[in-house]
Amino acid sequence: MALNCGIVGLPNVGKSTIFSALSSAPAESANYPFCTIEPNIGIVNVPDERLTKLSNIFAPKKIIPASVEFVDIAGLVKGASQGEGLGNQFLGHIREVGVIAHIVRCFDDPDIIHVNNKVDPLSDIETINIELALADLETAAKRRERAERSLKVQAASEKKTAELVLAVLSKIEPFLENGKAARLVPLSQDEKSAVADCHFITMKPQIYVCNTDEDGIKKIVRGEPHDYIEMTRQKAAEEGAQALVICGKFEAELAGIEDIQEKTEFLAELGLKEPGLARLIHAAYKCLGLLTFFTAGADECRAWTVHNGDKAPDAAGVIHTDFKKGFIKAEVYSYDDIVQYGSEAKIKEAGKYRIEGKDYLVQDGDIMFFKFNV
């Protein structure tokens, strides 16, 4: 899976504003459709209080957080699967991301044009989902054609594979025909693997992001109902997806404040403890199936990213390929250990300092030191 998150939605829902706040690198933004033509790409630091705590303990010369890539993709319109708007160009960009952040407009503002001249979150969501499903339906048809040819001309083993592909497509296609996502189809891991080469857009995990105004945020904080947001949350729940609420305009203003105390006070004005974008970053990180391990010392405290399920040599390889090739062992303790005991020496005294081999599954929050021989 690609280690990036694509920001998608109809034109003028606030994608570029949110992207600019995320990356602190202004993307082109204006009050007209298709302002974003080529995707903007930003490398975004993953907020992690554990790294701050480690830096307090080790007082390193450098502190380096983990990061994830966000991609601001052009606005999609009805008919995109048939080439309307930026059509195929948009769909090509979205196939390359690992997870989708679907920005949904949940605010009224007569000064910001809505592409359909009416704010309607469910209609907006349906437009995007249908176009993505139609694009995947076309992909499925091409893959079906290839599989059917294989049944006629290939060897027995390849025919068996083709039969599996056709069986899986027969499960997926009815969903796509009804504008529903392929990820909603109950499939085994073997079935998913059989059609992995299709790179279905709607198989990607999706996060719904309710982009509201400051009044909307205040309502949510107070526990008051907000029709647009509740519609979106209910839709997300039906799909087993996550729904987040942020105010893109507020987040953009917050990103421009450098003083930490001023930022805290600005958040407090809306009753928030952390930026909404921090929750979006963490949600994308989790959807991508990522976890964080650390290296810590006087020179550097650093957060590294691996996939959930990766083993110690894989983690070593993230630092340097030679570390993986010549992996001998990993010296490991947990973040909770260093917080509890305060130093590596005391962790060793407590018997919490471990030596792990090639089959060790990396855990989120591990602090690791690798021994290798090249």
N, C-alpha and C positions, 0 to 999 in steps of 0.2 A: 504494500500500500504506500502511495506517495505520502511524504511527510508534510503535507500542506493542506490548507483549508481554503476553499473557494467561496468568496462572498457573492451571492447571487440574489436576484430579485427583479421585479419590474423596474423600468426607469423611474427616477425621482422618488425612490423610497428611502434614500439615505445611505446607500452602499458606500459611496466614495467618502462621505463625511465620516462614517464609522471606520473605514480603512485608514483615513488620515489620522484619526485619533489613535488607532491601534499602532500604527507604524511611526507616528510623529513625523511623517514625511508627507506633506500635503499632496493629495491626488487631485487631478483636475475635477472640479465639481461645479455644476451650473444648473440653472433651472430650465433644462430642456433635455429631451430624450437622447440617448446614445452619446452623452458627453464623454463617457469612458468607451473608447474603441479598442485600443490595445490594453490588455490586462496590466494593471499596476501590481507589482510584487513587493512585499515588505517582509523583512525578517523581524519577528516580534519576540522580545524576551518574555519568558514564562515567569510570572511573579511567584516567588517561593520564599516564605518566611524562614524556612529551614536553612537556606543559604545565608541569610542575614545572621542567623544564630551561629552558624559555623564560623562566619567571618569574625564574630565577636569573640569566639573561643580561640581561634588560631591567629588572629590579627595578620592576615596574609597581605602580601604586596599587591595581589590582583584578585578580583572577584569576577567570575564569569558565569552568568546564568545560562540555563538551557534556553533554546529558542524553537519557534515553529514558524513556518512560512504561511503568510496570508496572501491571497490573490484576489484582487478586485476585478471582477469580470463584468463585461458590458451588460446592460439591462436587456432582459428578454421580453418579447412581446408575443401576443397570440399569432400563430402561424410561423414561428421561428423554425419549427421542424421542417417546414416547407420552404425555408429561406427568407421569411419575412424579417425585417429589421436587419440585425447582423447575423441572424440565423445560424448557418453552419459554422461560422467563425466562432460564435459564442459557444456552441455545442462542442466544438473542438477543444476549446480552452477548458471547459468544465470536465471533460473526460480525463484530464490530466491531474486533477486534484484528488486527495484522499478522502476528504469529508466536505460536506456542503453546509455553509451557514446561510440559510434562506432568510433574507431580511424582509420583514412584512411591515408595511406602513400601518401604524396604529395611532395616527394623529390627524386632526383636521387643521388645514392651513390654506386659506384661499389664495395666498401668495405663492404657493408651491403647486404647480400643475400636476394633476394626476393623469396618467396616460389614458385612463378610461373616464376621466372627468367625474369620478365618484370614488370615495374611499370605502372599500369593501374588502376586508382582509380575506374572507373565505373565497371570494371571487378571484382575488389576486393570487392566492395560493393555488387554486384550481388551475388558473392559466399556466402558471409555471409547471405544476406537476403534470398536466396533460401534455404540454410540449415536450417535456423530458421523457414521458412515457411513449409518445409517438416516435421520438428519435430512437428510443430503445427498441420499439416494435420493428422499425426498419432494420436495425442491427440484427434482431432475432430472425427476421425473414432471410437475411443473407446467410446467417449461420445455419439455418435449417436447410437451405439449398445445398450448402457444402456438405452437411451431414448426410443428406439423402443421396448425394453423388457417391460418398464414401461407402454407403451400403451396397452399391452396385459394383464397385471396382476394387475395393481394398481387401486386405487379408482378414482372416477371421477375427484376430485381436482388435484390429482397427474398426471392424464392423461393430464389435461389441461396444467400443467407445462411442461410435456414431449413434448406436441405439440409445445409449444413456443420454447423450446430448439431446436427441430428439424427445426423449421422455421428459427431460427437465424443461425444455422449451415449451412443451405442451402444458406444463404447469404454469410457466411464467407468462406466456402470451395472453391468456384470458385476463390477467390482472392489467397488463399494459393496454389492452384493448379498451378497458374501462377506466383508463387514466390513473391507475394505481401503480405504486412503485414495486419493482421486482424484489426489493428487500422485505416486502410484506409476505412473500411466498414462503411457506415452511419448507426448507430444504436442508438435507444433510450436508455435511462438509464435503463429501464425495460429489454430491450433485452440484454444489457451488463451484468446486474445482473443475468440473466438466465444462462449465460455461464461463470460466474465468477469462478466457481469451476474447469474450464478447465485450468486456469492459463496460458493462451496463452502467449508465449514469445513475439510474434509480436504485441500483444495488448499493450505492455509497451511503454511509450513515449521514443523516441530516439533522441539523439543529435549527429550530425555528427561532428567529430573533425578532421580538416585538419592538420596533423602533417607535417610541412614543415621545411626547413632549414632557416638559417639567411638571405640568399639572398631572399628567398620567403617572409619572413616577411617584409623586406625592400621594396619589390615590392608592397605589399599590402598597406603599410603605404603611399607610394608615389602615390597610386591609379593606379598602372600599372597592366596590365593583367597577370594572371598566369594560364596556361592551366589546370593543375591538380586541383587547388583550384576552378576554375570556374566550372569545371565538377562536382565537389562535391557539390558546392553551388546550382547548377541547380538541381541536383538530390534531394537535401534536400528540395528545394522549391517545387518541384513536389509532395513531400509527406507532405508538410506543416510542415516540421521539421526545426529545427535551425541548422545552420552550423557555427562553430567557427574555427578560424585559430590560431594555436600556433606553436611554435618551441620547441619541447620536449627537445632537447639538451640544448638550451638556458635557458629554464625554470629550468632544473636540475642544471645548473651552478648558476643561480640566487638564487635558494633555498639554496645554500651553502654559500651565503654571509649574514652575520649577521648585518653589519653596514648599517643603513637605508640610509645614504647619498650615500654610495657606490652603494647600490641597485638602487637608483634613477638615478644615473649617468649611471649605466649599462643599465637600461631600455632606457634612453635617447639616447644611442648609436644606438638603433634600431628605435628610434622615438616613443617609447611606453610610456604611462602615467601610466599603471598598468600592472602587470603580466597577461599573457593570461590565466593562471590557475585560477586567481580570477574570470574571466568571466565564466570559465567552472564550478567553484564551484557555482556561483550564478545561472547559467543556470540549473544545476542539482537540486538545491534547489527549483527553481521555478517549474520545471517539476514535482517534487515530491508533488507539491501543498502545500508547506510549507510557513509559514510566521513567523515573529519574534516579540515577545513582550519583554519588559525589566522590571527588578526590579532594582531600583537604590537607593543608600544611602551611608552613610559614611563607612559602613562595606564592601559593595560589589555592584558592577555594573555588571549585568549579562544579557545576551541575552538568551531567551528561545524559543524553537521551538514548534509550534502547526500547525495543518492543517488548511488551509483556510476553514472557515465555522465552526470552533470550537467555543463554547460558553465559557463564563467566568469560569464556574465550571471546564470545561476541561482544561483550562489554569492553574487553581489552582491545578488540579490534576497532572500536569506535575511537579510542584514543590514538592508536597507530596500528596499521596493518601488521607490522612486525611483532607487536605485542600478541596478536592472535596466533600468528604462525609459530612463534616460539613459546607459547603459553606453558608455564610450569604450574603455577598455583596463584590463588588470590587470597590476600589477607583481608578479612572482612569484619566489620562491626556495624551496628545500626545507628541511625541518627538518634533514636531514643536512648541508646547507650551513652553516647557522648554528652547528651543533655543531662542524663542522670548522674554520670560519674565525673564529667568535667575535663577528663584528659585521657589520652590513650594508655598511659601508664596505669591508671586506676581501672580502666576497662580490662586490661590484661590481668590485674590483680583479682578482679571479680570473675575471671574465667569467661569473659564475653568476647574476647578477641579470637576469631576463628580462622582456620586455614581451610580453604575450599578448593576443590578440583574442577576438572573440565565439565562435569555434569551438574554443577551448581546452578540453580535457577536464580537469576538476579531478582532481588526484591526492591520495591520502591523504597527509597531512603537509605539503601546500603551505602556505606562509605568503604571504598575499595582501594587496595594497593596491589599492583600486579608484579609477579616475578616471571621473567621470561628469558629465553636464551635463543639467540639468532645466530 
